[in-house]
Amino acid sequence: MSVHHKQISEPNWNGPDTVEGVQSLLKNIKAHLPELQALLQCCDNEVEDLHYRFYHQSLKVYGIQNLTLQIKAALEKLNPLPEKGLNPWFLEIVAQGTGKRFHFSHNRNWNTHTRPMIEAYYHAHYFLQMACKYGEELEIAPAMMPSGWAGVLYLYNLR
């Protein structure tokens, strides 16, 4: 399933939905920070085994899809402008790396079937890490921003 790519254009930093959206996003992250941190801890506890399962060619690697979807759902709850949705590239990566069921035939083309799951997980995990990091570090959204915070803004189509 392919998501149509939208043109990502230069942001209108003076637009009211962008300025308010950025501050609202940070406020939402801070409000949900304990649950985000708990999810991040859960992921950090599980990823070692799931990553090993990829190289071991174990069907248990398919479990990484559940973590990816949990992260996506947690990130969606933070969206200050839900009508904009999340970044279409992120959604495409997650769609291509989830909803998969193991079949014995996958063993013949293991990477083809499982690497999209790993990729989707790592994109979702990155955004969860950045949300937690900047939810802890920032009091207000800065004009001169670190790359990780800028990445989070792209996830929410605010940059």
C-alpha positions as CSV (number, residue, x, y, z in Angstrom):
1,M,0.0,0.0,0.0
2,S,1.5,3.3,-1.0
3,V,0.6,6.6,0.5
4,H,0.6,9.5,-2.0
5,H,3.4,11.8,-1.3
6,K,2.5,15.4,-0.7
7,Q,4.9,18.2,-1.5
8,I,6.7,19.3,1.6
9,S,7.0,23.0,1.1
10,E,8.7,25.8,3.0
11,P,6.9,26.4,6.3
12,N,4.9,29.5,7.0
13,W,6.3,30.2,10.5
14,N,4.1,33.2,10.8
15,G,0.9,31.1,10.3
16,P,-1.2,30.9,13.4
17,D,-1.8,27.2,13.2
18,T,2.0,26.6,13.0
19,V,3.0,28.8,15.9
20,E,0.1,27.7,18.1
21,G,0.5,24.1,16.9
22,V,4.2,23.9,17.9
23,Q,3.5,25.3,21.4
24,S,0.4,23.0,21.7
25,L,2.5,20.0,20.6
26,L,5.1,20.7,23.3
27,K,2.3,21.1,25.9
28,N,0.8,17.8,24.8
29,I,4.1,16.0,25.0
30,K,4.7,17.3,28.5
31,A,1.1,16.3,29.6
32,H,1.7,12.7,28.3
33,L,5.4,12.5,29.2
34,P,5.1,9.8,31.9
35,E,3.2,7.4,29.5
36,L,5.6,8.2,26.7
37,Q,8.6,7.5,28.9
38,A,7.0,4.2,30.0
39,L,6.5,3.2,26.4
40,L,10.1,4.1,25.6
41,Q,11.3,2.0,28.5
42,C,9.2,-0.9,27.3
43,C,10.6,-0.5,23.8
44,D,14.2,-0.3,25.1
45,N,13.6,-3.5,27.1
46,E,12.2,-5.4,24.1
47,V,14.2,-4.1,21.2
48,E,17.4,-6.1,22.1
49,D,15.5,-9.4,21.7
50,L,13.5,-8.4,18.7
51,H,16.6,-7.1,16.9
52,Y,18.4,-10.4,17.7
53,R,15.3,-12.3,16.3
54,F,15.8,-10.6,13.0
55,Y,19.3,-12.0,12.6
56,H,18.3,-15.3,14.0
57,Q,15.5,-15.6,11.4
58,S,13.0,-16.1,14.1
59,L,9.3,-15.5,13.4
60,K,9.3,-13.7,16.8
61,V,10.7,-10.7,15.0
62,Y,7.1,-10.1,13.7
63,G,6.3,-9.0,17.2
64,I,8.1,-5.7,16.5
65,Q,5.1,-4.6,14.6
66,N,3.1,-4.4,17.8
67,L,5.6,-2.0,19.3
68,T,5.6,0.1,16.2
69,L,1.8,0.4,16.2
70,Q,1.8,1.3,19.9
71,I,4.3,4.1,19.3
72,K,2.4,5.4,16.4
73,A,-0.9,5.5,18.4
74,A,0.9,7.3,21.3
75,L,2.3,9.9,18.8
76,E,-1.0,10.4,17.1
77,K,-2.6,11.2,20.5
78,L,-0.2,14.2,20.8
79,N,-1.1,15.8,17.5
80,P,-2.3,19.4,18.1
81,L,-3.7,19.6,14.6
82,P,-5.2,16.1,14.0
83,E,-6.8,17.3,10.7
84,K,-3.3,17.6,9.3
85,G,-2.4,14.0,10.3
86,L,1.1,12.7,10.7
87,N,3.9,13.1,8.1
88,P,2.9,11.0,5.0
89,W,6.4,9.5,4.7
90,F,6.3,8.3,8.3
91,L,2.8,6.8,7.7
92,E,4.0,5.1,4.5
93,I,7.0,3.6,6.3
94,V,4.8,2.3,9.1
95,A,2.2,0.9,6.7
96,Q,4.9,-1.0,4.8
97,G,6.4,-2.4,8.1
98,T,3.2,-3.5,9.8
99,G,0.3,-5.7,9.2
100,K,2.5,-8.6,8.2
101,R,1.9,-12.2,9.1
102,F,4.6,-14.9,9.0
103,H,4.6,-17.5,6.3
104,F,7.3,-20.2,6.0
105,S,8.0,-18.9,2.5
106,H,9.3,-15.7,4.0
107,N,12.4,-17.6,5.2
108,R,13.6,-17.7,1.5
109,N,13.5,-13.9,1.3
110,W,13.9,-12.9,4.9
111,N,15.2,-9.4,4.4
112,T,12.5,-8.5,1.9
113,H,9.8,-9.4,4.4
114,T,11.3,-8.3,7.7
115,R,13.5,-5.3,7.0
116,P,10.5,-3.0,6.5
117,M,9.3,-4.0,10.0
118,I,12.7,-3.1,11.5
119,E,12.8,0.2,9.5
120,A,9.3,1.1,10.6
121,Y,10.1,0.4,14.2
122,Y,13.3,2.5,14.2
123,H,11.5,5.5,12.6
124,A,8.7,5.3,15.3
125,H,11.2,4.7,18.1
126,Y,13.2,7.8,16.9
127,F,10.2,10.0,17.1
128,L,9.3,8.6,20.5
129,Q,12.8,9.2,21.8
130,M,12.8,12.8,20.5
131,A,9.4,13.5,22.0
132,C,10.6,12.3,25.4
133,K,13.9,14.1,25.1
134,Y,12.5,17.5,24.2
135,G,9.5,17.0,26.4
136,E,12.0,16.9,29.3
137,E,14.4,19.6,28.0
138,L,12.3,22.3,26.5
139,E,10.1,24.7,28.5
140,I,9.0,26.5,25.3
141,A,9.5,25.6,21.7
142,P,12.7,27.5,20.6
143,A,13.1,29.5,17.4
144,M,16.6,28.1,16.9
145,M,15.9,24.5,17.3
146,P,17.9,21.3,17.7
147,S,17.6,18.8,14.8
148,G,15.7,16.3,16.9
149,W,13.0,18.8,17.8
150,A,12.8,19.9,14.1
151,G,12.3,16.2,13.2
152,V,9.4,16.0,15.6
153,L,7.8,19.0,14.0
154,Y,8.1,17.4,10.6
155,L,6.3,14.4,12.0
156,Y,3.3,16.6,12.8
157,N,3.6,18.7,9.6
158,L,4.5,21.7,11.6
159,R,7.7,22.4,9.7
